[in-house]
Amino acid sequence: MISYNAAISACGKCKQLERALSLLEDMQRRGVEPDTISFNSAISACQKAGRWQRALSLLEEIQQRGLEPNAYSFNAAISACGKGRQWERALALLDEMQQGGIEPSAFSYNAAISACEKGGQWERALSLLDEMQQRGLERDVYTYSAAISACQKGGQWERALALLEEMQRRGVEPNVFTYSAAISACEKGGQWERALTLLKEMRRRGVEPDVYSFSAAISACGKGRQLGRALALLEEMQRSGVEPNIFSYNAAISACEKGGQWERALSLLDEMQQRGLERDVYTYSAAISACQKGGQWERALALLEEMQRRGVKPNVVTYSAAISACEKGGQWERALSLLEEMRRRGVEPDVYSFSAAISACEKGRQWERALALLEEMQRSGVEPNVFSYNAAIAACEKGGQWERALSLLDEMQQQGVESDIISFNSAILACQKGGQWERALSLLEEMRRRGIEPGAISYGAAISACEKAGQWELAESLLEEQRLNSLKAGFTLF
């Protein structure tokens, strides 16, 4: 019995699940009845291998054989459920062990909190943390790290930082995982300055940042449009002997994209290849988006082709960025070709894909195609947003279709999409081109009713419409109104 138990435990520790289970069966074939320890070792092996279903069936088997599961049995099963992202089952086991008269330990709660963290249940994680205090159980660095990570995943950066502060007050020293989770919470909350403060704090406390700490901080700087800081961190981590991974580079490339540095983004892409790092769909999507923002449509398409050659499948974000690059480059035919390609590859276009394609058609003076795309997106179940409608109205304006432009403006209201100054400007310009001065003035009035302050383009188009119709007095009145509004806003026309 002792030999078998030791062998099963050894297999579990070496992550040899099948051997562990085979030994459990073998001992029964040889007439050796497994005890609770035998099953516990097997459940632990399942936990290490991420086989939560098998762990639960073994726990059930203990009871069927008339054996008493102990705290270790439940703890291993709860941990297995946590690894399998089965937070509800993990909590059910925690309840079950208490109903069976087994007092949960700090380890039991840590495993349950970790399960909640993996399941994105930050509120339940914090509830368990409170429950531990009520039971007088000591909360350690693993408890707090899991709870902070749960808050990070739930977008609760303030709670994460409050927990970090609490653990330090209680004399629990944060480790690298704790700090990494807290930095990541700040990154998700758009708190780049706090992220950098935590990075400094961990060093001050003698905790060396790892690749995850640095990557989260780089991403935080990227989201905060702090390109210089993001790139400085990438260099600093290498000087510290921490090798950047794919997440570090993805975060840095994304920072370049947000900072409008397409050349630097491509340089980092090359650097990844030199380091032998695999580039994934997020890497390419960020680089393509950087090229799009930099007006480099040809490079964007070259990257799209390269990623497919390397077996990396583009997603909706990748295609949307590439279509947008074509739109900015005045390549409406290529934009439509990409929209067709993504469907052919089983990638469903979203509102951004369609909006970029409609805008490409608008720039290419293809108003009929723009309207066809607007209809198509609605048939596909994709709700147009203000950008979709604005691009379509602008396409009608360029195509001299004032009636259609006004129809789309009405449609926006019916669909609950809020018109903005761009929507009205395009519609007024369409009326001006179509010789519809009265409608242009009506739109100007409607803007004011909706609390949208007309700008230079709004007034300019309305004044031009009046001039074309010989309505000089109205034109002069609008010019005076514009001048007064500009003075109120602290500007002058001249």
Backbone torsions as a table, in degrees:
resi	resn	phi	psi	omega
1	MET	NA	-50.4	-178.2
2	ILE	-61.9	-39.3	-179.5
3	SER	-63.5	-45.3	179.6
4	TYR	-62.4	-47.2	-178.8
5	ASN	-58.9	-42.3	179.1
6	ALA	-64.8	-39.9	-179.0
7	ALA	-67.9	-42.6	179.1
8	ILE	-62.4	-44.4	179.4
9	SER	-61.6	-41.6	180.0
10	ALA	-63.4	-42.6	178.8
11	CYS	-63.5	-39.8	178.9
12	GLY	-61.3	-45.5	-179.5
13	LYS	-63.5	-30.2	179.2
14	CYS	-90.2	7.9	-179.6
15	LYS	59.4	37.1	176.7
16	GLN	-104.0	71.7	-173.8
17	LEU	-60.4	-46.3	-176.0
18	GLU	-62.3	-37.3	177.9
19	ARG	-66.6	-40.4	179.3
20	ALA	-61.5	-46.2	-179.6
21	LEU	-67.8	-35.3	178.2
22	SER	-64.0	-39.1	178.6
23	LEU	-66.9	-36.9	178.5
24	LEU	-63.2	-41.3	178.1
25	GLU	-69.7	-39.5	-177.5
26	ASP	-62.5	-41.3	-178.3
27	MET	-65.3	-32.2	178.5
28	GLN	-72.9	-37.5	178.2
29	ARG	-63.2	-31.8	-178.3
30	ARG	-88.1	7.3	176.5
31	GLY	81.7	13.9	177.3
32	VAL	-98.2	114.1	-177.0
33	GLU	-75.7	121.8	178.3
34	PRO	-65.6	146.2	175.2
35	ASP	-106.4	-174.7	-178.6
36	THR	-59.2	-36.7	-179.9
37	ILE	-63.7	-40.1	178.7
38	SER	-59.4	-48.2	-178.9
39	PHE	-67.6	-38.9	178.9
40	ASN	-59.2	-41.8	178.9
41	SER	-63.4	-39.1	179.7
42	ALA	-69.6	-40.7	177.8
43	ILE	-62.9	-41.7	178.4
44	SER	-61.9	-38.0	177.2
45	ALA	-63.8	-40.0	177.4
46	CYS	-63.5	-40.5	179.4
47	GLN	-60.8	-45.1	-179.2
48	LYS	-66.0	-30.1	-178.7
49	ALA	-90.4	-1.8	179.5
50	GLY	72.6	29.0	-178.9
51	ARG	-105.4	76.3	-174.8
52	TRP	-66.0	-36.5	-179.5
53	GLN	-61.8	-43.3	-178.6
54	ARG	-67.4	-36.9	178.6
55	ALA	-61.0	-43.9	180.0
56	LEU	-67.1	-36.6	179.7
57	SER	-68.2	-34.2	177.1
58	LEU	-69.8	-36.8	177.5
59	LEU	-63.8	-39.9	178.0
60	GLU	-66.2	-38.9	-179.2
61	GLU	-64.1	-35.3	177.3
62	ILE	-55.1	-47.8	-176.7
63	GLN	-69.3	-37.7	179.3
64	GLN	-63.4	-29.7	-178.6
65	ARG	-86.3	1.9	179.0
66	GLY	80.7	11.9	177.5
67	LEU	-90.0	156.0	-179.9
68	GLU	-97.0	115.6	174.1
69	PRO	-68.1	146.1	178.7
70	ASN	-113.2	-173.6	-178.4
71	ALA	-57.6	-38.5	-179.0
72	TYR	-63.1	-41.3	-179.9
73	SER	-57.7	-49.9	-178.4
74	PHE	-68.0	-42.2	-179.0
75	ASN	-59.3	-43.9	179.8
76	ALA	-65.4	-39.3	-179.7
77	ALA	-69.3	-40.7	177.7
78	ILE	-62.1	-44.2	179.2
79	SER	-62.5	-39.0	178.0
80	ALA	-62.7	-42.9	178.6
81	CYS	-65.1	-37.3	177.4
82	GLY	-60.5	-46.2	179.5
83	LYS	-64.1	-29.9	179.2
84	GLY	-88.6	10.4	179.9
85	ARG	58.2	36.3	179.0
86	GLN	-107.4	67.7	-173.9
87	TRP	-64.1	-34.8	-178.9
88	GLU	-66.0	-41.0	178.0
89	ARG	-67.1	-37.8	179.2
90	ALA	-61.5	-43.9	179.7
91	LEU	-69.0	-34.1	177.5
92	ALA	-64.0	-38.6	177.8
93	LEU	-66.9	-37.7	178.2
94	LEU	-61.6	-41.4	176.6
95	ASP	-65.8	-43.8	-176.6
96	GLU	-61.2	-41.2	-178.2
97	MET	-66.0	-34.1	178.9
98	GLN	-71.2	-39.7	177.5
99	GLN	-64.2	-28.2	178.4
100	GLY	-84.9	6.8	177.1
101	GLY	81.7	14.9	178.5
102	ILE	-101.1	120.4	-179.0
103	GLU	-74.8	122.8	177.3
104	PRO	-65.9	145.2	177.6
105	SER	-99.9	178.7	175.3
106	ALA	-59.3	-35.1	179.2
107	PHE	-63.4	-41.2	179.4
108	SER	-59.1	-47.4	-179.4
109	TYR	-67.1	-39.7	178.2
110	ASN	-58.6	-42.6	-179.8
111	ALA	-66.3	-38.7	-179.9
112	ALA	-69.8	-41.0	177.7
113	ILE	-63.5	-41.0	177.8
114	SER	-62.4	-37.6	178.0
115	ALA	-64.3	-41.9	178.3
116	CYS	-64.7	-39.3	178.4
117	GLU	-59.9	-47.1	-179.3
118	LYS	-67.3	-27.3	179.5
119	GLY	-90.9	5.0	178.1
120	GLY	70.7	28.2	-177.7
121	GLN	-106.8	72.6	-174.9
122	TRP	-66.0	-35.4	-178.8
123	GLU	-66.2	-41.1	178.5
124	ARG	-68.0	-36.0	178.2
125	ALA	-60.9	-44.8	-179.9
126	LEU	-69.1	-32.7	176.6
127	SER	-63.2	-41.4	178.3
128	LEU	-66.8	-35.4	178.3
129	LEU	-61.9	-43.3	177.3
130	ASP	-65.1	-40.3	-179.3
131	GLU	-61.4	-38.1	177.7
132	MET	-59.6	-42.9	-179.3
133	GLN	-63.7	-42.0	179.4
134	GLN	-61.8	-32.3	-179.3
135	ARG	-86.7	-2.6	179.5
136	GLY	75.0	23.3	179.9
137	LEU	-88.4	137.4	-179.1
138	GLU	-72.4	127.5	177.3
139	ARG	-95.7	124.9	-176.0
140	ASP	-107.0	-171.4	-177.0
141	VAL	-62.1	-32.4	179.6
142	TYR	-70.8	-38.3	177.5
143	THR	-59.1	-54.3	-177.0
144	TYR	-65.6	-38.7	-179.2
145	SER	-61.7	-43.4	179.8
146	ALA	-65.7	-40.8	-179.9
147	ALA	-67.3	-41.1	178.1
148	ILE	-64.3	-40.5	178.4
149	SER	-64.6	-36.7	177.4
150	ALA	-63.2	-42.5	178.2
151	CYS	-65.1	-38.3	178.1
152	GLN	-60.0	-46.4	-179.1
153	LYS	-67.7	-27.1	-179.7
154	GLY	-90.1	7.3	178.9
155	GLY	69.6	26.6	-177.5
156	GLN	-106.2	69.0	-174.7
157	TRP	-65.2	-35.3	-179.1
158	GLU	-66.6	-40.8	177.5
159	ARG	-66.1	-38.1	178.8
160	ALA	-59.9	-46.3	-179.6
161	LEU	-68.3	-33.8	177.3
162	ALA	-64.3	-39.2	178.0
163	LEU	-66.9	-38.9	178.4
164	LEU	-62.0	-41.0	179.0
165	GLU	-67.9	-41.4	-179.2
166	GLU	-62.0	-44.4	-177.5
167	MET	-64.2	-35.8	179.3
168	GLN	-69.4	-37.4	176.5
169	ARG	-61.9	-33.7	-177.8
170	ARG	-86.3	3.2	177.0
171	GLY	81.9	16.3	177.3
172	VAL	-94.3	117.0	-176.8
173	GLU	-78.7	122.5	177.2
174	PRO	-65.9	147.8	174.8
175	ASN	-110.4	-172.0	-176.2
176	VAL	-62.7	-33.9	179.4
177	PHE	-68.4	-40.1	179.1
178	THR	-60.2	-51.3	-178.7
179	TYR	-64.2	-40.5	-179.8
180	SER	-61.0	-42.1	178.8
181	ALA	-64.6	-40.7	179.9
182	ALA	-67.4	-40.9	178.0
183	ILE	-63.8	-42.0	179.2
184	SER	-64.2	-35.3	176.6
185	ALA	-62.9	-42.7	177.7
186	CYS	-64.4	-39.3	178.3
187	GLU	-59.9	-46.2	-179.7
188	LYS	-67.4	-28.4	-179.6
189	GLY	-90.3	6.8	178.7
190	GLY	68.9	29.0	-177.4
191	GLN	-107.4	71.1	-174.3
192	TRP	-66.3	-35.0	-179.3
193	GLU	-66.5	-41.3	177.9
194	ARG	-66.0	-36.7	178.2
195	ALA	-60.0	-45.7	-179.9
196	LEU	-67.3	-34.9	177.2
197	THR	-62.3	-42.0	179.5
198	LEU	-66.1	-37.5	178.7
199	LEU	-62.3	-40.6	177.3
200	LYS	-68.6	-41.1	-177.8
201	GLU	-61.7	-42.1	-177.5
202	MET	-64.1	-37.7	177.0
203	ARG	-65.1	-41.4	-178.8
204	ARG	-61.7	-30.3	-179.5
205	ARG	-90.6	5.9	177.2
206	GLY	81.1	17.4	177.1
207	VAL	-101.4	114.8	-177.3
208	GLU	-77.7	124.9	177.7
209	PRO	-62.2	143.4	176.0
210	ASP	-107.0	-170.5	-176.3
211	VAL	-61.7	-33.3	-178.9
212	TYR	-73.4	-39.0	177.5
213	SER	-60.4	-50.4	-179.5
214	PHE	-63.4	-44.7	-177.5
215	SER	-61.1	-42.1	179.2
216	ALA	-64.7	-39.7	179.3
217	ALA	-67.3	-39.9	177.6
218	ILE	-62.2	-44.7	179.4
219	SER	-62.9	-39.3	178.3
220	ALA	-61.5	-43.5	178.4
221	CYS	-65.4	-38.0	178.0
222	GLY	-61.6	-46.4	-179.7
223	LYS	-66.0	-28.8	178.3
224	GLY	-87.6	9.1	-180.0
225	ARG	56.6	40.5	177.3
226	GLN	-108.8	68.8	-173.3
227	LEU	-58.5	-46.3	-178.0
228	GLY	-58.0	-43.0	179.7
229	ARG	-67.1	-39.2	-179.8
230	ALA	-61.7	-46.0	-179.2
231	LEU	-69.8	-33.9	177.5
232	ALA	-64.5	-37.9	178.6
233	LEU	-66.9	-37.4	178.6
234	LEU	-62.4	-40.8	177.5
235	GLU	-69.6	-41.0	-177.6
236	GLU	-63.1	-40.4	-179.1
237	MET	-64.0	-35.1	179.0
238	GLN	-71.1	-37.5	177.0
239	ARG	-65.0	-30.2	-179.8
240	SER	-81.2	-0.5	-179.9
241	GLY	83.8	13.8	177.6
242	VAL	-98.5	116.9	-178.0
243	GLU	-75.9	123.3	178.2
244	PRO	-64.4	145.5	175.4
245	ASN	-111.2	-169.7	-177.2
246	ILE	-61.3	-35.4	-179.2
247	PHE	-67.9	-38.0	178.5
248	SER	-61.6	-48.3	-179.3
249	TYR	-68.1	-40.0	178.1
250	ASN	-59.2	-42.0	179.3
251	ALA	-64.4	-41.2	-179.3
252	ALA	-68.7	-40.3	178.7
253	ILE	-65.6	-40.2	177.5
254	SER	-62.5	-38.1	177.0
255	ALA	-63.0	-40.5	177.6
256	CYS	-63.9	-39.3	179.2
257	GLU	-60.9	-47.7	-179.6
258	LYS	-67.9	-28.9	-179.8
259	GLY	-89.5	3.7	177.8
260	GLY	69.4	27.2	-178.0
261	GLN	-108.1	76.0	-175.8
262	TRP	-66.5	-35.9	-179.1
263	GLU	-65.4	-40.9	179.0
264	ARG	-66.7	-36.7	178.7
265	ALA	-61.6	-43.8	-179.8
266	LEU	-69.0	-33.1	177.0
267	SER	-63.4	-41.1	178.3
268	LEU	-67.8	-34.4	177.4
269	LEU	-62.0	-42.8	177.2
270	ASP	-65.8	-39.7	-179.6
271	GLU	-60.9	-37.8	178.2
272	MET	-60.5	-43.9	-179.6
273	GLN	-62.9	-41.6	179.3
274	GLN	-62.2	-31.6	-179.9
275	ARG	-86.3	-2.8	179.1
276	GLY	76.8	22.2	179.5
277	LEU	-90.0	134.7	178.6
278	GLU	-71.3	133.0	177.3
279	ARG	-96.0	128.7	-176.1
280	ASP	-106.2	-171.4	-176.3
281	VAL	-63.4	-31.9	179.5
282	TYR	-70.7	-38.0	177.9
283	THR	-59.3	-53.4	-177.0
284	TYR	-66.3	-40.3	-179.3
285	SER	-60.2	-43.8	179.6
286	ALA	-65.3	-40.3	-179.6
287	ALA	-67.9	-40.7	178.2
288	ILE	-64.6	-41.0	178.5
289	SER	-64.2	-36.9	176.9
290	ALA	-62.6	-42.7	178.3
291	CYS	-65.8	-38.0	178.1
292	GLN	-60.1	-47.7	-179.8
293	LYS	-66.9	-27.5	179.8
294	GLY	-89.5	7.2	178.5
295	GLY	69.1	27.6	-177.6
296	GLN	-107.0	70.3	-174.9
297	TRP	-65.6	-34.8	-178.8
298	GLU	-66.5	-41.4	177.8
299	ARG	-67.0	-37.6	178.7
300	ALA	-60.2	-44.8	-179.7
301	LEU	-69.5	-33.5	177.6
302	ALA	-64.9	-38.5	178.0
303	LEU	-67.9	-38.4	178.4
304	LEU	-62.1	-41.4	178.7
305	GLU	-67.6	-42.1	-178.6
306	GLU	-62.5	-44.4	-177.6
307	MET	-63.5	-34.7	179.5
308	GLN	-72.1	-35.2	176.2
309	ARG	-62.3	-34.7	-178.1
310	ARG	-85.4	3.4	177.0
311	GLY	82.9	14.2	177.0
312	VAL	-94.3	118.9	-176.0
313	LYS	-81.8	125.4	177.6
314	PRO	-67.5	147.9	174.6
315	ASN	-110.3	-171.9	-175.5
316	VAL	-63.7	-32.7	179.0
317	VAL	-67.0	-42.1	179.6
318	THR	-60.2	-51.7	-178.0
319	TYR	-63.6	-40.9	-179.8
320	SER	-60.5	-41.4	178.6
321	ALA	-64.6	-41.2	-179.6
322	ALA	-67.5	-40.8	178.1
323	ILE	-63.9	-42.1	178.9
324	SER	-63.7	-36.0	177.0
325	ALA	-62.9	-42.1	177.9
326	CYS	-65.4	-39.0	178.7
327	GLU	-59.7	-46.9	-179.3
328	LYS	-67.2	-28.3	-179.5
329	GLY	-89.7	7.1	179.0
330	GLY	68.3	27.8	-177.3
331	GLN	-106.3	70.3	-174.4
332	TRP	-65.4	-34.5	-179.3
333	GLU	-66.9	-40.7	177.9
334	ARG	-66.9	-36.8	178.6
335	ALA	-60.6	-45.9	-179.9
336	LEU	-67.6	-34.7	177.8
337	SER	-63.3	-40.4	178.7
338	LEU	-68.0	-36.9	178.7
339	LEU	-62.6	-40.8	177.7
340	GLU	-68.1	-40.6	-179.2
341	GLU	-62.6	-41.6	-177.6
342	MET	-64.8	-37.7	176.6
343	ARG	-64.1	-42.2	-178.1
344	ARG	-62.4	-30.8	-179.1
345	ARG	-91.1	6.8	176.2
346	GLY	81.6	17.7	177.5
347	VAL	-103.0	115.5	-176.7
348	GLU	-77.7	125.4	178.3
349	PRO	-63.2	144.7	176.6
350	ASP	-109.6	-171.1	-176.6
351	VAL	-61.6	-32.2	-179.8
352	TYR	-72.3	-39.7	178.3
353	SER	-61.0	-50.5	-179.2
354	PHE	-63.7	-44.2	-178.0
355	SER	-61.0	-42.0	179.0
356	ALA	-64.4	-39.4	179.8
357	ALA	-67.8	-40.2	178.1
358	ILE	-63.5	-42.8	179.2
359	SER	-63.6	-36.5	177.4
360	ALA	-62.7	-41.8	178.6
361	CYS	-66.6	-37.6	177.8
362	GLU	-60.8	-46.4	-179.7
363	LYS	-66.0	-30.2	179.4
364	GLY	-88.6	9.4	179.6
365	ARG	56.7	41.2	179.0
366	GLN	-111.3	68.5	-173.0
367	TRP	-63.7	-35.2	-179.2
368	GLU	-66.5	-40.5	177.9
369	ARG	-66.7	-37.9	178.9
370	ALA	-60.3	-45.6	-179.5
371	LEU	-68.9	-34.7	177.9
372	ALA	-63.7	-38.4	178.9
373	LEU	-68.2	-38.0	178.7
374	LEU	-62.1	-41.5	177.9
375	GLU	-66.9	-42.3	-178.0
376	GLU	-62.3	-41.5	-179.2
377	MET	-64.7	-35.2	178.8
378	GLN	-70.0	-39.1	176.8
379	ARG	-63.8	-32.1	-179.2
380	SER	-79.2	-1.8	179.9
381	GLY	85.1	12.9	178.3
382	VAL	-98.2	117.6	-177.6
383	GLU	-76.5	122.5	177.6
384	PRO	-64.2	147.3	175.0
385	ASN	-110.1	-171.6	-177.0
386	VAL	-61.2	-33.5	-179.7
387	PHE	-69.1	-39.8	178.8
388	SER	-60.6	-49.8	-179.0
389	TYR	-66.5	-42.0	180.0
390	ASN	-58.9	-41.3	179.8
391	ALA	-66.2	-39.9	-179.6
392	ALA	-68.6	-40.9	178.3
393	ILE	-64.6	-41.6	178.2
394	ALA	-63.3	-36.1	177.8
395	ALA	-64.2	-41.4	178.2
396	CYS	-65.7	-39.1	178.3
397	GLU	-60.9	-46.8	-179.8
398	LYS	-66.8	-29.1	-179.2
399	GLY	-89.9	6.7	178.7
400	GLY	69.3	29.1	-177.1
401	GLN	-108.3	72.1	-175.0
402	TRP	-65.3	-35.9	-178.8
403	GLU	-65.3	-41.6	178.0
404	ARG	-66.4	-37.1	178.8
405	ALA	-60.4	-45.0	-179.6
406	LEU	-68.8	-35.2	178.0
407	SER	-62.8	-40.5	179.4
408	LEU	-68.6	-35.5	178.0
409	LEU	-63.1	-40.7	177.0
410	ASP	-66.4	-41.2	-178.6
411	GLU	-61.0	-38.4	178.8
412	MET	-56.3	-45.9	-178.2
413	GLN	-63.9	-43.3	180.0
414	GLN	-62.1	-34.6	-178.2
415	GLN	-86.0	-0.5	179.1
416	GLY	76.8	20.5	177.8
417	VAL	-96.5	120.8	-175.7
418	GLU	-71.5	121.1	177.0
419	SER	-71.9	145.9	176.4
420	ASP	-119.5	-172.4	-177.4
421	ILE	-62.0	-32.1	179.8
422	ILE	-66.9	-41.4	178.9
423	SER	-58.2	-50.0	-177.5
424	PHE	-67.8	-40.4	179.8
425	ASN	-58.9	-45.2	-179.9
426	SER	-63.4	-40.9	-179.2
427	ALA	-67.5	-41.0	178.6
428	ILE	-65.4	-41.2	176.9
429	LEU	-61.1	-39.2	178.9
430	ALA	-63.0	-42.0	178.8
431	CYS	-66.6	-39.0	178.1
432	GLN	-60.6	-45.5	179.7
433	LYS	-67.1	-30.4	-178.6
434	GLY	-90.0	6.8	178.3
435	GLY	69.6	28.3	-177.5
436	GLN	-105.4	70.2	-174.7
437	TRP	-64.7	-35.6	-178.8
438	GLU	-66.8	-40.8	178.9
439	ARG	-67.4	-36.7	178.5
440	ALA	-60.4	-44.4	179.3
441	LEU	-67.1	-35.7	178.3
442	SER	-63.4	-39.5	179.0
443	LEU	-67.5	-37.8	179.0
444	LEU	-62.1	-40.4	178.4
445	GLU	-66.9	-41.1	-179.7
446	GLU	-62.9	-37.7	177.8
447	MET	-57.0	-47.3	-178.5
448	ARG	-62.4	-41.3	180.0
449	ARG	-60.4	-33.3	-178.1
450	ARG	-87.2	2.7	178.0
451	GLY	79.9	18.8	177.2
452	ILE	-100.6	117.3	-177.6
453	GLU	-76.3	118.3	179.1
454	PRO	-60.4	143.6	179.2
455	GLY	-108.7	-168.3	-177.2
456	ALA	-60.0	-39.9	-179.0
457	ILE	-67.1	-42.5	-180.0
458	SER	-58.6	-52.1	-179.5
459	TYR	-65.3	-44.0	-178.2
460	GLY	-57.4	-44.1	-179.3
461	ALA	-67.9	-42.1	-179.4
462	ALA	-66.7	-42.1	178.3
463	ILE	-62.5	-43.7	179.5
464	SER	-62.1	-39.1	179.1
465	ALA	-62.7	-41.6	179.5
466	CYS	-67.4	-41.1	-180.0
467	GLU	-61.4	-43.7	-178.9
468	LYS	-62.7	-31.5	-178.5
469	ALA	-90.4	3.6	179.8
470	GLY	75.7	18.5	180.0
471	GLN	-91.9	70.3	-173.4
472	TRP	-65.6	-38.6	-177.9
473	GLU	-64.7	-42.2	178.2
474	LEU	-64.7	-40.4	-179.9
475	ALA	-61.2	-45.2	179.8
476	GLU	-65.0	-37.9	178.9
477	SER	-63.0	-42.1	179.0
478	LEU	-67.3	-36.8	179.3
479	LEU	-64.2	-40.5	178.8
480	GLU	-66.9	-41.1	178.9
481	GLU	-61.5	-42.6	178.8
482	GLN	-61.9	-41.8	-179.1
483	ARG	-62.9	-43.5	-179.8
484	LEU	-65.3	-41.4	178.5
485	ASN	-64.4	-36.8	178.9
486	SER	-66.9	-39.0	179.1
487	LEU	-66.0	-39.3	178.5
488	LYS	-62.3	-36.8	-178.3
489	ALA	-81.2	-2.1	177.8
490	GLY	89.5	18.0	-179.9
491	PHE	-121.4	168.7	171.2
492	THR	-128.4	158.4	-179.7
493	LEU	-78.6	-19.0	-173.4
494	PHE	-118.0	NA	NA
